[in-house]
Amino acid sequence: MFNWTYFFTFIIGLCVLYWFVFFIAVWLKSYFNDLRLEHWFGKDLGPIGYGLGALTGAVTPFCSCTTVPIFSGMIDSNVRLGYAISFLIASPTLNPPALILFYALFGGQMTLVYAAVCLVIAIVGGIILDREQLRKYLIEIFLINEDESFNLQAVNQQYVVFLRSLAPVVVIAAALATWLQSWTPSESLLSVLNHYQNAAIPGAVGIGGAVYADIAMLIPIGQLFLDKGLDIGLVFAFMMAASGVGLPSVLLLTRVFKKELLGLYLLTIFMLFTGAGFFVSWILT
């Protein structure tokens, strides 16, 4: 039975979340400009810059939605695109509190593998998408100029325009999330997933991309899936996709990336998460 209470609660929660993101983003844009992030990352750091971007993301406890406006502030501060992409990928999939919980539930070996894989994905993703010609596919998401004062009215005006353009997609996302929330995998399905692993891991990445959850929330779910007998690589791939992408953050990215760059970004993420799933399955089984 369709849970209408959850459906409408999800829509309201998503609207509040996006308003909060817009509220903090205007301040963050000014904050990052004042700190001149280009002096932190520079433009000639070479490979070190991708690692710095990934590590900066790894120590910041941001979800994928909150990471998007921070990423926008980095781009506005002339941070190299690849370095900012590494931050965008690493930030929602890694953070110190989540790794502590990860260690408590999965142990040291799995924690090290997960952290290392996420960092490598972030670095490789930044390298792949670090093309100067791709900057033309970026959108100015926050239209407030640097010299304008922070004010609630300007935030609300932008938010109304944004929400109006994406209202149908928000409803679809709520319907999908409601269905997933009430769905429980059967034992036969779990058996099929383990048997057809070559298709199951890419499928887990796709499903994870439609789910929005903080990595700290996903860790106990991942342990539950492992207890049910799911492959470790499949579980890790799902967790990385659900925390690192997530449908709500993809909706927000449509206001930052033009469709060409968004498609390339999602394809890159899909391939990297899928490859990571197969790698983890091979190394830990």
C-alpha positions as CSV (number, residue, x, y, z in Angstrom):
1,M,0.0,0.0,0.0
2,F,1.3,3.4,-1.0
3,N,2.3,5.4,2.1
4,W,0.9,8.9,1.4
5,T,2.1,10.2,4.8
6,Y,5.7,9.4,3.9
7,F,5.1,10.8,0.3
8,F,4.0,14.2,1.5
9,T,6.5,14.3,4.3
10,F,9.3,13.6,1.8
11,I,8.1,16.4,-0.4
12,I,7.9,18.9,2.5
13,G,11.3,17.7,3.8
14,L,12.9,18.1,0.4
15,C,11.5,21.6,0.0
16,V,12.9,22.6,3.4
17,L,16.2,20.9,2.6
18,Y,16.6,22.9,-0.6
19,W,15.6,26.1,1.1
20,F,18.3,25.5,3.7
21,V,20.8,24.7,1.0
22,F,20.0,28.0,-0.8
23,F,20.2,29.9,2.5
24,I,23.7,28.7,3.4
25,A,24.9,28.8,-0.2
26,V,24.7,32.6,-0.5
27,W,26.8,32.9,2.6
28,L,29.2,30.2,1.6
29,K,29.8,31.9,-1.7
30,S,30.9,35.1,0.0
31,Y,32.9,33.1,2.6
32,F,34.8,31.1,0.0
33,N,35.6,34.3,-2.0
34,D,36.9,36.0,1.1
35,L,39.2,33.1,1.9
36,R,40.3,33.0,-1.7
37,L,40.2,29.3,-2.2
38,E,42.4,29.6,-5.3
39,H,45.3,30.3,-2.9
40,W,44.6,27.0,-1.1
41,F,44.4,24.9,-4.2
42,G,46.2,27.0,-6.8
43,K,46.2,26.2,-10.5
44,D,49.6,24.5,-10.7
45,L,49.5,21.9,-8.0
46,G,49.4,19.0,-10.5
47,P,48.3,15.6,-9.2
48,I,48.6,16.9,-5.6
49,G,45.6,19.2,-6.2
50,Y,43.3,16.2,-6.8
51,G,44.4,14.6,-3.6
52,L,44.0,17.8,-1.7
53,G,40.5,18.3,-3.1
54,A,39.6,14.7,-2.1
55,L,41.1,14.9,1.4
56,T,39.4,18.3,2.0
57,G,36.1,16.6,1.1
58,A,36.9,13.6,3.3
59,V,37.3,15.6,6.4
60,T,34.1,17.7,5.9
61,P,30.9,16.2,7.3
62,F,28.7,17.3,4.4
63,C,25.9,15.4,2.7
64,S,25.7,15.4,-1.1
65,C,23.1,18.2,-1.2
66,T,25.2,20.5,1.0
67,T,28.3,19.7,-1.0
68,V,26.8,21.1,-4.2
69,P,26.7,24.8,-3.2
70,I,30.1,24.5,-1.7
71,F,31.3,23.1,-5.0
72,S,29.7,26.1,-6.7
73,G,31.6,28.5,-4.4
74,M,34.8,26.7,-5.2
75,I,34.2,27.2,-8.9
76,D,33.4,30.8,-8.4
77,S,36.7,31.2,-6.6
78,N,38.5,30.0,-9.7
79,V,39.5,26.6,-8.2
80,R,40.5,24.3,-10.9
81,L,37.5,22.2,-12.1
82,G,39.2,18.8,-11.5
83,Y,40.2,19.7,-7.9
84,A,36.6,20.9,-7.2
85,I,35.2,17.7,-8.7
86,S,37.4,15.6,-6.4
87,F,36.0,17.5,-3.5
88,L,32.4,17.0,-4.8
89,I,32.8,13.2,-5.0
90,A,34.7,12.7,-1.8
91,S,32.8,14.9,0.6
92,P,29.5,13.0,0.9
93,T,31.0,9.5,0.8
94,L,33.6,10.0,3.5
95,N,33.8,11.8,6.8
96,P,35.6,11.1,10.2
97,P,32.4,10.3,12.3
98,A,31.1,7.9,9.6
99,L,34.4,6.1,9.4
100,I,34.4,5.6,13.2
101,L,30.9,4.0,12.9
102,F,32.2,2.1,9.8
103,Y,35.1,0.7,11.9
104,A,32.8,-0.3,14.7
105,L,30.4,-2.3,12.5
106,F,32.7,-3.6,9.7
107,G,36.2,-3.7,11.3
108,G,39.5,-2.2,10.3
109,Q,40.1,-4.0,7.0
110,M,36.8,-3.1,5.4
111,T,37.1,0.5,6.7
112,L,40.5,1.0,5.2
113,V,39.4,-0.5,1.9
114,Y,36.3,1.6,1.7
115,A,38.2,4.8,2.6
116,A,40.9,4.1,0.1
117,V,38.5,3.2,-2.7
118,C,36.5,6.4,-2.1
119,L,39.6,8.6,-2.2
120,V,40.8,6.9,-5.4
121,I,37.4,7.4,-7.0
122,A,37.4,11.1,-6.1
123,I,40.9,11.6,-7.4
124,V,40.3,9.7,-10.7
125,G,37.0,11.4,-11.2
126,G,38.6,14.8,-10.8
127,I,41.4,13.8,-13.3
128,I,38.9,12.5,-15.9
129,L,36.7,15.7,-15.7
130,D,39.5,18.2,-15.4
131,R,39.0,19.7,-18.9
132,E,39.1,23.5,-19.2
133,Q,36.6,23.3,-22.1
134,L,34.0,21.7,-19.7
135,R,33.8,24.9,-17.7
136,K,31.5,26.4,-20.4
137,Y,28.9,23.8,-19.3
138,L,28.8,25.2,-15.7
139,I,25.7,27.3,-14.7
140,E,25.8,30.2,-12.3
141,I,23.4,28.8,-9.7
142,F,23.5,31.7,-7.2
143,L,22.8,34.9,-9.0
144,I,23.7,37.2,-6.0
145,N,26.8,39.3,-6.8
146,E,29.8,39.3,-4.4
147,D,29.3,42.9,-3.5
148,E,25.6,42.4,-2.5
149,S,24.8,41.9,1.2
150,F,23.4,38.7,2.5
151,N,19.6,38.9,2.8
152,L,16.8,36.5,3.1
153,Q,14.6,38.1,0.4
154,A,17.2,37.4,-2.3
155,V,17.5,33.8,-1.2
156,N,13.8,33.3,-1.2
157,Q,13.4,34.8,-4.7
158,Q,16.0,32.4,-6.1
159,Y,14.5,29.5,-4.3
160,V,11.0,30.1,-5.7
161,V,12.3,30.2,-9.2
162,F,14.3,27.0,-8.7
163,L,11.5,25.1,-7.0
164,R,9.0,26.1,-9.7
165,S,11.2,24.7,-12.5
166,L,11.8,21.4,-10.7
167,A,8.4,20.8,-9.0
168,P,7.4,17.8,-11.2
169,V,10.8,16.1,-10.7
170,V,10.5,16.6,-6.9
171,V,7.1,14.8,-7.0
172,I,8.6,11.9,-9.0
173,A,11.5,11.7,-6.6
174,A,9.0,11.5,-3.6
175,A,7.0,8.8,-5.3
176,L,10.1,6.7,-6.0
177,A,11.5,7.2,-2.5
178,T,8.1,6.2,-1.0
179,W,8.1,3.0,-3.0
180,L,11.7,2.2,-2.0
181,Q,11.0,2.9,1.6
182,S,8.3,0.3,1.8
183,W,10.1,-2.3,-0.3
184,T,11.9,-5.3,1.3
185,P,14.0,-7.6,-0.8
186,S,12.9,-11.2,-0.8
187,E,15.2,-14.2,-0.2
188,S,14.8,-15.3,-3.8
189,L,15.8,-11.8,-5.0
190,L,18.9,-11.8,-2.8
191,S,19.8,-15.2,-4.2
192,V,19.5,-13.9,-7.8
193,L,21.6,-10.8,-7.0
194,N,24.4,-12.9,-5.7
195,H,24.2,-15.3,-8.7
196,Y,24.2,-12.6,-11.3
197,Q,26.8,-10.4,-9.8
198,N,28.0,-8.9,-13.1
199,A,24.6,-7.3,-13.5
200,A,23.8,-6.8,-9.8
201,I,26.6,-4.4,-9.0
202,P,25.8,-1.9,-11.8
203,G,22.2,-2.3,-10.8
204,A,23.0,-1.5,-7.2
205,V,24.8,1.7,-8.3
206,G,21.7,2.7,-10.3
207,I,19.4,2.1,-7.4
208,G,21.7,3.8,-5.0
209,G,21.7,6.8,-7.3
210,A,17.9,7.1,-6.8
211,V,18.2,7.0,-3.0
212,Y,19.2,9.9,-0.8
213,A,20.9,9.1,2.5
214,D,23.9,10.2,4.5
215,I,26.7,7.8,4.7
216,A,26.3,7.4,8.4
217,M,22.7,6.3,7.9
218,L,23.8,3.9,5.2
219,I,26.4,2.0,7.2
220,P,23.9,0.1,9.4
221,I,21.9,-0.7,6.3
222,G,25.0,-2.0,4.6
223,Q,25.6,-4.3,7.6
224,L,22.1,-5.6,7.4
225,F,22.5,-6.4,3.7
226,L,25.8,-8.2,4.4
227,D,24.0,-10.2,7.1
228,K,21.4,-11.2,4.5
229,G,24.2,-12.6,2.4
230,L,24.7,-9.9,-0.2
231,D,28.1,-9.6,-1.8
232,I,30.4,-7.0,-0.2
233,G,31.2,-5.3,-3.5
234,L,27.5,-4.9,-4.3
235,V,26.9,-3.4,-0.8
236,F,29.8,-1.0,-1.0
237,A,28.8,0.1,-4.5
238,F,25.2,0.8,-3.3
239,M,26.5,2.7,-0.3
240,M,28.9,4.9,-2.3
241,A,26.2,5.7,-4.9
242,A,23.4,6.4,-2.4
243,S,25.7,8.8,-0.4
244,G,27.7,10.2,-3.3
245,V,25.0,10.9,-5.8
246,G,21.4,10.6,-4.6
247,L,18.4,11.9,-6.6
248,P,17.9,15.1,-4.6
249,S,21.5,16.1,-5.1
250,V,21.2,15.3,-8.8
251,L,18.3,17.6,-9.0
252,L,20.4,20.3,-7.5
253,L,23.2,19.6,-9.8
254,T,20.9,20.3,-12.8
255,R,21.2,24.0,-11.6
256,V,25.0,23.8,-11.6
257,F,25.8,21.6,-14.6
258,K,24.4,21.9,-18.1
259,K,23.0,18.7,-19.4
260,E,26.2,17.8,-21.3
261,L,28.4,18.1,-18.2
262,L,25.8,16.5,-15.9
263,G,25.6,13.5,-18.2
264,L,29.3,13.1,-18.4
265,Y,29.6,13.5,-14.6
266,L,27.0,10.9,-13.9
267,L,28.5,8.5,-16.4
268,T,31.9,8.9,-14.9
269,I,30.5,8.3,-11.4
270,F,28.6,5.3,-12.5
271,M,31.6,3.7,-14.1
272,L,33.9,4.4,-11.1
273,F,31.4,3.2,-8.5
274,T,30.7,0.0,-10.6
275,G,34.4,-0.7,-11.1
276,A,34.9,-0.1,-7.3
277,G,32.2,-2.6,-6.5
278,F,33.9,-5.3,-8.6
279,F,37.3,-4.5,-7.2
280,V,36.0,-4.7,-3.6
281,S,34.2,-7.9,-4.3
282,W,37.4,-9.4,-5.7
283,I,39.8,-8.2,-2.9
284,L,37.5,-9.0,0.0
285,T,36.1,-12.4,-1.0
